Amino acid sequence: MIGRLNHVAIAVPDLDAATATYRDTLGARVSDPLALPEHGVTTVFVELPNTKIELLHPLGETSPVARFLEKSPSGGIHHVCYEVDDIEAAAARLRREGARVLGEVKTGAHGKPVLFLHPKDFCGTLVELEQA
C-alpha cells in the first residue's frame, strides 16, 4: 500500500536558523517558507536527491508543533511521510484494519491530499500519507 518515502519532518524552534544550517552548513537547496494555517505550521523543504526534509515551525500557539516543542524544546523528528496511490482507499483500508486515522483528508504543503495516522498504531511514529 505505501510507496516511497516522501519526506521526514523535523520540528524546529527557530526556522531561520534551521534553514541556514541545511542551506549554508550542509549546502542543501531549500524552499522558501510556506505558511499552512490549516495545519498550524510554517514549512521549509530541504531538497535531497532521494527525498526531502520538511522543517516545521509552529504557526500560532495552538499548533500541534508548538505542543511538540514544549516537550522537546530543541526540536526533533515529528513525522515521516509515505506516498500512496489513492488516499481515500488507503484511509478506508486502514480504518477497516483498526488503525486510527487522525481527522479527515486535508490538502498538504505540496497541494496534494494528506492524512495522519496515530503514532500508537505505528511503532510510536506519527505517519503522514500523501497521495502521489
C-alpha positions as a Python dict, from the first residue, in 0.01 Angstrom:
ca = {
    (1, 'M'): (0, 0, 0),
    (2, 'I'): (268, 258, 88),
    (3, 'G'): (502, 382, -175),
    (4, 'R'): (822, 578, -149),
    (5, 'L'): (930, 791, 143),
    (6, 'N'): (819, 1144, 59),
    (7, 'H'): (981, 1327, 350),
    (8, 'V'): (1091, 1326, 712),
    (9, 'A'): (956, 1621, 911),
    (10, 'I'): (1164, 1786, 1182),
    (11, 'A'): (1006, 2029, 1428),
    (12, 'V'): (1237, 2325, 1487),
    (13, 'P'): (1222, 2609, 1742),
    (14, 'D'): (1392, 2858, 1503),
    (15, 'L'): (1301, 2815, 1136),
    (16, 'D'): (1554, 3069, 1008),
    (17, 'A'): (1841, 2906, 1197),
    (18, 'A'): (1739, 2556, 1087),
    (19, 'T'): (1708, 2670, 725),
    (20, 'A'): (2053, 2830, 742),
    (21, 'T'): (2201, 2510, 885),
    (22, 'Y'): (2073, 2300, 596),
    (23, 'R'): (2145, 2564, 329),
    (24, 'D'): (2475, 2712, 447),
    (25, 'T'): (2637, 2439, 656),
    (26, 'L'): (2520, 2134, 461),
    (27, 'G'): (2492, 2300, 119),
    (28, 'A'): (2134, 2186, 56),
    (29, 'R'): (1879, 2353, -165),
    (30, 'V'): (1589, 2482, 47),
    (31, 'S'): (1247, 2621, -39),
    (32, 'D'): (1101, 2950, 71),
    (33, 'P'): (894, 2929, 390),
    (34, 'L'): (530, 2837, 334),
    (35, 'A'): (263, 2912, 595),
    (36, 'L'): (-5, 2644, 623),
    (37, 'P'): (-270, 2785, 860),
    (38, 'E'): (-493, 2476, 819),
    (39, 'H'): (-212, 2266, 969),
    (40, 'G'): (-84, 2530, 1211),
    (41, 'V'): (271, 2529, 1074),
    (42, 'T'): (518, 2710, 856),
    (43, 'T'): (731, 2473, 649),
    (44, 'V'): (1058, 2482, 460),
    (45, 'F'): (1151, 2187, 240),
    (46, 'V'): (1511, 2073, 208),
    (47, 'E'): (1555, 1904, -129),
    (48, 'L'): (1768, 1589, -132),
    (49, 'P'): (1844, 1363, -430),
    (50, 'N'): (1622, 1081, -298),
    (51, 'T'): (1368, 1253, -68),
    (52, 'K'): (1300, 1573, 127),
    (53, 'I'): (1337, 1700, 482),
    (54, 'E'): (1050, 1919, 600),
    (55, 'L'): (1139, 2176, 864),
    (56, 'L'): (829, 2256, 1071),
    (57, 'H'): (775, 2561, 1287),
    (58, 'P'): (457, 2642, 1480),
    (59, 'L'): (215, 2890, 1329),
    (60, 'G'): (33, 3008, 1639),
    (61, 'E'): (18, 2885, 1998),
    (62, 'T'): (-239, 2613, 1928),
    (63, 'S'): (-21, 2445, 1666),
    (64, 'P'): (45, 2073, 1722),
    (65, 'V'): (411, 2155, 1658),
    (66, 'A'): (405, 2409, 1943),
    (67, 'R'): (293, 2128, 2175),
    (68, 'F'): (568, 1905, 2037),
    (69, 'L'): (830, 2174, 2105),
    (70, 'E'): (702, 2219, 2461),
    (71, 'K'): (801, 1857, 2522),
    (72, 'S'): (1118, 1874, 2309),
    (73, 'P'): (1236, 2237, 2316),
    (74, 'S'): (1535, 2181, 2089),
    (75, 'G'): (1316, 2009, 1827),
    (76, 'G'): (1330, 1665, 1673),
    (77, 'I'): (1171, 1427, 1425),
    (78, 'H'): (798, 1498, 1416),
    (79, 'H'): (670, 1254, 1150),
    (80, 'V'): (751, 1052, 840),
    (81, 'C'): (550, 1082, 520),
    (82, 'Y'): (487, 800, 276),
    (83, 'E'): (321, 821, -63),
    (84, 'V'): (6, 627, -152),
    (85, 'D'): (-169, 599, -487),
    (86, 'D'): (-522, 661, -353),
    (87, 'I'): (-556, 836, -17),
    (88, 'E'): (-929, 763, 24),
    (89, 'A'): (-877, 391, -43),
    (90, 'A'): (-579, 387, 195),
    (91, 'A'): (-784, 559, 469),
    (92, 'A'): (-1072, 312, 425),
    (93, 'R'): (-837, 13, 438),
    (94, 'L'): (-656, 142, 745),
    (95, 'R'): (-983, 208, 929),
    (96, 'R'): (-1106, -145, 843),
    (97, 'E'): (-782, -284, 987),
    (98, 'G'): (-829, -86, 1311),
    (99, 'A'): (-574, 190, 1258),
    (100, 'R'): (-660, 532, 1397),
    (101, 'V'): (-678, 787, 1118),
    (102, 'L'): (-645, 1133, 1272),
    (103, 'G'): (-902, 1374, 1132),
    (104, 'E'): (-1000, 1397, 770),
    (105, 'V'): (-805, 1425, 449),
    (106, 'K'): (-662, 1777, 407),
    (107, 'T'): (-452, 1949, 146),
    (108, 'G'): (-82, 1932, 237),
    (109, 'A'): (218, 2152, 166),
    (110, 'H'): (260, 2007, -184),
    (111, 'G'): (-104, 2081, -273),
    (112, 'K'): (-190, 1711, -254),
    (113, 'P'): (-430, 1525, -22),
    (114, 'V'): (-275, 1411, 308),
    (115, 'L'): (-383, 1243, 630),
    (116, 'F'): (-216, 1142, 953),
    (117, 'L'): (-210, 812, 1144),
    (118, 'H'): (-188, 777, 1521),
    (119, 'P'): (168, 709, 1645),
    (120, 'K'): (50, 441, 1888),
    (121, 'D'): (-53, 229, 1590),
    (122, 'F'): (281, 271, 1406),
    (123, 'C'): (568, 195, 1640),
    (124, 'G'): (550, 530, 1819),
    (125, 'T'): (585, 731, 1498),
    (126, 'L'): (335, 982, 1363),
    (127, 'V'): (279, 883, 999),
    (128, 'E'): (158, 1112, 724),
    (129, 'L'): (25, 967, 399),
    (130, 'E'): (31, 1181, 86),
    (131, 'Q'): (-142, 1095, -237),
    (132, 'A'): (124, 1057, -507),
}
